[in-house]
Amino acid sequence: MEAKEEALNCAAYAANKKAEELSLLEVKQVSSLTDYLLICNGRSDRQVQAIAEEIKVQMKKDHGIAPLAVEGMDDGRWVLLDYGSVMVHVFQEPVRRFYDLDGLWAEAPQVDIPGEYLGLTGGAGIE
């Protein structure tokens, strides 16, 4: 699976759990760390954990892809799922504002997330 498709599927699974303010950044031209950053937030520690768990479980179930590392799941304030070419950051809103990854990576191009990935046309992701 291409990195962009992997990132879009992560976005779809986050949207399944009502993640807010989804932002997909293509950082491969400005960083050697990863190709894409998906940043989103939940309203509580439980929702942050549920969003991260949904991404982790569905990526494994639907695509056979497990994260290389998971950080922050116990606290639920900021969960990082590292898929190598895609890094997913799920925040509580105040924590997202404090660390401002969106501002830190402002020079990276924003990737549009098509409606079918966000459930706007009834799809829950692309298999």
PyRosetta script that sets phi, psi and omega in degrees:
from pyrosetta import init, pose_from_sequence

init()
pose = pose_from_sequence("MEAKEEALNCAAYAANKKAEELSLLEVKQVSSLTDYLLICNGRSDRQVQAIAEEIKVQMKKDHGIAPLAVEGMDDGRWVLLDYGSVMVHVFQEPVRRFYDLDGLWAEAPQVDIPGEYLGLTGGAGIE")
pose.set_psi(1, 136.6)
pose.set_omega(1, 176.6)
pose.set_phi(2, -68.5)
pose.set_psi(2, 151.2)
pose.set_omega(2, -177.6)
pose.set_phi(3, -59.3)
pose.set_psi(3, -40.5)
pose.set_omega(3, -179.0)
pose.set_phi(4, -64.5)
pose.set_psi(4, -42.5)
pose.set_omega(4, 178.4)
pose.set_phi(5, -64.4)
pose.set_psi(5, -39.1)
pose.set_omega(5, 176.7)
pose.set_phi(6, -60.1)
pose.set_psi(6, -44.6)
pose.set_omega(6, 179.4)
pose.set_phi(7, -64.3)
pose.set_psi(7, -42.0)
pose.set_omega(7, 179.7)
pose.set_phi(8, -65.6)
pose.set_psi(8, -38.0)
pose.set_omega(8, 176.5)
pose.set_phi(9, -66.4)
pose.set_psi(9, -38.8)
pose.set_omega(9, 174.8)
pose.set_phi(10, -59.4)
pose.set_psi(10, -41.5)
pose.set_omega(10, 177.9)
pose.set_phi(11, -61.9)
pose.set_psi(11, -41.1)
pose.set_omega(11, 179.2)
pose.set_phi(12, -62.2)
pose.set_psi(12, -44.2)
pose.set_omega(12, -179.2)
pose.set_phi(13, -68.2)
pose.set_psi(13, -35.3)
pose.set_omega(13, 175.1)
pose.set_phi(14, -63.7)
pose.set_psi(14, -43.3)
pose.set_omega(14, 179.6)
pose.set_phi(15, -62.8)
pose.set_psi(15, -32.4)
pose.set_omega(15, 177.4)
pose.set_phi(16, -57.9)
pose.set_psi(16, -29.2)
pose.set_omega(16, -179.7)
pose.set_phi(17, -104.0)
pose.set_psi(17, 21.7)
pose.set_omega(17, 174.3)
pose.set_phi(18, 65.3)
pose.set_psi(18, 34.3)
pose.set_omega(18, 174.7)
pose.set_phi(19, -60.2)
pose.set_psi(19, 146.6)
pose.set_omega(19, -178.3)
pose.set_phi(20, -110.2)
pose.set_psi(20, 155.8)
pose.set_omega(20, 174.7)
pose.set_phi(21, 50.2)
pose.set_psi(21, 51.0)
pose.set_omega(21, 177.7)
pose.set_phi(22, -66.2)
pose.set_psi(22, 129.9)
pose.set_omega(22, 179.7)
pose.set_phi(23, -133.8)
pose.set_psi(23, 122.0)
pose.set_omega(23, 178.9)
pose.set_phi(24, -112.8)
pose.set_psi(24, 119.8)
pose.set_omega(24, -177.2)
pose.set_phi(25, -115.0)
pose.set_psi(25, 135.2)
pose.set_omega(25, 174.3)
pose.set_phi(26, -93.8)
pose.set_psi(26, 105.7)
pose.set_omega(26, -173.1)
pose.set_phi(27, -106.6)
pose.set_psi(27, 3.9)
pose.set_omega(27, -174.1)
pose.set_phi(28, -62.4)
pose.set_psi(28, -23.8)
pose.set_omega(28, 178.2)
pose.set_phi(29, -83.8)
pose.set_psi(29, -16.4)
pose.set_omega(29, -176.5)
pose.set_phi(30, -117.3)
pose.set_psi(30, -0.5)
pose.set_omega(30, -178.7)
pose.set_phi(31, -153.1)
pose.set_psi(31, 145.5)
pose.set_omega(31, 174.2)
pose.set_phi(32, -94.8)
pose.set_psi(32, -0.1)
pose.set_omega(32, -176.8)
pose.set_phi(33, -69.8)
pose.set_psi(33, -43.7)
pose.set_omega(33, -176.2)
pose.set_phi(34, -162.0)
pose.set_psi(34, 171.9)
pose.set_omega(34, 177.8)
pose.set_phi(35, -93.6)
pose.set_psi(35, -38.8)
pose.set_omega(35, -176.2)
pose.set_phi(36, -135.0)
pose.set_psi(36, 143.8)
pose.set_omega(36, 171.6)
pose.set_phi(37, -117.0)
pose.set_psi(37, 125.9)
pose.set_omega(37, 170.9)
pose.set_phi(38, -107.3)
pose.set_psi(38, 123.0)
pose.set_omega(38, -179.3)
pose.set_phi(39, -121.1)
pose.set_psi(39, 131.9)
pose.set_omega(39, 177.6)
pose.set_phi(40, -153.6)
pose.set_psi(40, 173.0)
pose.set_omega(40, 176.9)
pose.set_phi(41, -138.7)
pose.set_psi(41, 160.2)
pose.set_omega(41, 173.5)
pose.set_phi(42, -122.8)
pose.set_psi(42, 167.4)
pose.set_omega(42, -174.6)
pose.set_phi(43, -87.4)
pose.set_psi(43, -13.8)
pose.set_omega(43, -176.9)
pose.set_phi(44, -150.5)
pose.set_psi(44, 169.6)
pose.set_omega(44, 177.5)
pose.set_phi(45, -61.8)
pose.set_psi(45, -38.6)
pose.set_omega(45, 179.2)
pose.set_phi(46, -65.5)
pose.set_psi(46, -39.7)
pose.set_omega(46, 178.8)
pose.set_phi(47, -69.6)
pose.set_psi(47, -40.3)
pose.set_omega(47, 176.9)
pose.set_phi(48, -58.7)
pose.set_psi(48, -46.0)
pose.set_omega(48, 178.8)
pose.set_phi(49, -63.6)
pose.set_psi(49, -40.9)
pose.set_omega(49, -180.0)
pose.set_phi(50, -65.3)
pose.set_psi(50, -40.4)
pose.set_omega(50, 178.3)
pose.set_phi(51, -62.5)
pose.set_psi(51, -49.8)
pose.set_omega(51, -179.0)
pose.set_phi(52, -62.3)
pose.set_psi(52, -42.5)
pose.set_omega(52, 179.6)
pose.set_phi(53, -64.5)
pose.set_psi(53, -40.7)
pose.set_omega(53, 177.8)
pose.set_phi(54, -59.9)
pose.set_psi(54, -45.3)
pose.set_omega(54, 179.0)
pose.set_phi(55, -62.1)
pose.set_psi(55, -48.5)
pose.set_omega(55, -177.3)
pose.set_phi(56, -60.5)
pose.set_psi(56, -48.3)
pose.set_omega(56, -177.4)
pose.set_phi(57, -67.7)
pose.set_psi(57, -46.6)
pose.set_omega(57, -175.7)
pose.set_phi(58, -71.5)
pose.set_psi(58, -35.0)
pose.set_omega(58, 176.3)
pose.set_phi(59, -63.3)
pose.set_psi(59, -38.9)
pose.set_omega(59, 178.3)
pose.set_phi(60, -70.1)
pose.set_psi(60, -47.1)
pose.set_omega(60, -176.3)
pose.set_phi(61, -66.4)
pose.set_psi(61, -48.5)
pose.set_omega(61, -173.4)
pose.set_phi(62, -84.4)
pose.set_psi(62, -27.7)
pose.set_omega(62, -171.6)
pose.set_phi(63, -129.5)
pose.set_psi(63, -3.4)
pose.set_omega(63, 179.4)
pose.set_phi(64, 68.4)
pose.set_psi(64, 25.0)
pose.set_omega(64, -176.8)
pose.set_phi(65, -112.9)
pose.set_psi(65, 122.2)
pose.set_omega(65, 176.8)
pose.set_phi(66, -107.2)
pose.set_psi(66, 148.9)
pose.set_omega(66, 177.5)
pose.set_phi(67, -67.1)
pose.set_psi(67, 148.4)
pose.set_omega(67, 175.2)
pose.set_phi(68, -71.8)
pose.set_psi(68, -31.1)
pose.set_omega(68, 179.3)
pose.set_phi(69, -155.4)
pose.set_psi(69, 151.1)
pose.set_omega(69, 174.8)
pose.set_phi(70, -132.9)
pose.set_psi(70, 128.5)
pose.set_omega(70, 179.5)
pose.set_phi(71, -128.4)
pose.set_psi(71, 142.0)
pose.set_omega(71, 171.2)
pose.set_phi(72, 86.9)
pose.set_psi(72, 5.8)
pose.set_omega(72, -175.7)
pose.set_phi(73, -63.8)
pose.set_psi(73, -35.9)
pose.set_omega(73, -177.0)
pose.set_phi(74, -64.7)
pose.set_psi(74, -41.0)
pose.set_omega(74, -177.5)
pose.set_phi(75, -82.5)
pose.set_psi(75, -36.8)
pose.set_omega(75, 178.8)
pose.set_phi(76, 73.5)
pose.set_psi(76, 19.3)
pose.set_omega(76, 176.1)
pose.set_phi(77, -94.2)
pose.set_psi(77, -37.6)
pose.set_omega(77, 178.7)
pose.set_phi(78, -152.0)
pose.set_psi(78, 111.9)
pose.set_omega(78, 178.5)
pose.set_phi(79, -109.2)
pose.set_psi(79, 131.7)
pose.set_omega(79, 176.1)
pose.set_phi(80, -112.2)
pose.set_psi(80, 126.2)
pose.set_omega(80, 171.4)
pose.set_phi(81, -112.2)
pose.set_psi(81, 118.3)
pose.set_omega(81, -177.8)
pose.set_phi(82, -104.8)
pose.set_psi(82, 111.0)
pose.set_omega(82, 177.6)
pose.set_phi(83, -104.5)
pose.set_psi(83, 17.7)
pose.set_omega(83, -179.2)
pose.set_phi(84, 83.0)
pose.set_psi(84, -82.4)
pose.set_omega(84, -179.7)
pose.set_phi(85, -81.5)
pose.set_psi(85, -9.0)
pose.set_omega(85, 177.5)
pose.set_phi(86, -134.9)
pose.set_psi(86, 131.0)
pose.set_omega(86, 172.9)
pose.set_phi(87, -118.5)
pose.set_psi(87, 129.7)
pose.set_omega(87, -179.1)
pose.set_phi(88, -109.7)
pose.set_psi(88, 126.5)
pose.set_omega(88, 176.8)
pose.set_phi(89, -115.1)
pose.set_psi(89, 118.1)
pose.set_omega(89, 177.4)
pose.set_phi(90, -114.2)
pose.set_psi(90, 117.6)
pose.set_omega(90, -173.6)
pose.set_phi(91, -115.5)
pose.set_psi(91, 158.0)
pose.set_omega(91, 154.8)
pose.set_phi(92, -78.5)
pose.set_psi(92, 145.8)
pose.set_omega(92, -172.2)
pose.set_phi(93, -53.4)
pose.set_psi(93, -46.7)
pose.set_omega(93, -179.2)
pose.set_phi(94, -63.8)
pose.set_psi(94, -33.8)
pose.set_omega(94, 179.5)
pose.set_phi(95, -70.3)
pose.set_psi(95, -39.2)
pose.set_omega(95, 176.7)
pose.set_phi(96, -60.9)
pose.set_psi(96, -45.6)
pose.set_omega(96, 179.7)
pose.set_phi(97, -62.5)
pose.set_psi(97, -40.0)
pose.set_omega(97, -178.2)
pose.set_phi(98, -64.2)
pose.set_psi(98, -48.2)
pose.set_omega(98, -177.2)
pose.set_phi(99, -81.4)
pose.set_psi(99, -23.6)
pose.set_omega(99, 172.5)
pose.set_phi(100, 47.8)
pose.set_psi(100, 53.2)
pose.set_omega(100, 175.5)
pose.set_phi(101, -61.8)
pose.set_psi(101, -31.5)
pose.set_omega(101, 177.8)
pose.set_phi(102, -59.8)
pose.set_psi(102, -42.7)
pose.set_omega(102, 178.2)
pose.set_phi(103, -71.9)
pose.set_psi(103, -38.3)
pose.set_omega(103, 179.4)
pose.set_phi(104, -60.8)
pose.set_psi(104, -36.9)
pose.set_omega(104, -178.6)
pose.set_phi(105, -105.9)
pose.set_psi(105, 28.9)
pose.set_omega(105, -176.0)
pose.set_phi(106, -59.2)
pose.set_psi(106, -27.5)
pose.set_omega(106, -179.3)
pose.set_phi(107, -78.1)
pose.set_psi(107, -11.2)
pose.set_omega(107, 179.4)
pose.set_phi(108, -78.9)
pose.set_psi(108, 138.8)
pose.set_omega(108, 178.5)
pose.set_phi(109, -64.6)
pose.set_psi(109, 138.3)
pose.set_omega(109, 174.7)
pose.set_phi(110, -80.0)
pose.set_psi(110, 134.6)
pose.set_omega(110, 178.1)
pose.set_phi(111, -101.8)
pose.set_psi(111, 127.4)
pose.set_omega(111, 175.9)
pose.set_phi(112, -68.4)
pose.set_psi(112, 136.1)
pose.set_omega(112, 176.6)
pose.set_phi(113, -100.9)
pose.set_psi(113, 111.3)
pose.set_omega(113, -177.8)
pose.set_phi(114, -59.1)
pose.set_psi(114, 149.3)
pose.set_omega(114, -177.1)
pose.set_phi(115, -54.0)
pose.set_psi(115, -34.9)
pose.set_omega(115, -178.4)
pose.set_phi(116, -64.6)
pose.set_psi(116, -24.4)
pose.set_omega(116, 176.8)
pose.set_phi(117, -79.3)
pose.set_psi(117, -21.6)
pose.set_omega(117, -177.8)
pose.set_phi(118, -100.0)
pose.set_psi(118, 8.7)
pose.set_omega(118, 178.6)
pose.set_phi(119, 78.7)
pose.set_psi(119, 10.0)
pose.set_omega(119, -176.7)
pose.set_phi(120, -75.3)
pose.set_psi(120, -17.8)
pose.set_omega(120, 178.3)
pose.set_phi(121, -120.1)
pose.set_psi(121, 17.8)
pose.set_omega(121, 176.5)
pose.set_phi(122, 93.4)
pose.set_psi(122, -10.4)
pose.set_omega(122, 179.4)
pose.set_phi(123, -82.3)
pose.set_psi(123, 153.9)
pose.set_omega(123, 178.6)
pose.set_phi(124, -116.9)
pose.set_psi(124, 20.2)
pose.set_omega(124, -177.6)
pose.set_phi(125, 130.9)
pose.set_psi(125, 170.6)
pose.set_omega(125, -179.0)
pose.set_phi(126, -109.4)
pose.set_psi(126, 130.1)
pose.set_omega(126, 179.4)
pose.set_phi(127, -90.0)
pose.dump_pdb("model.pdb")
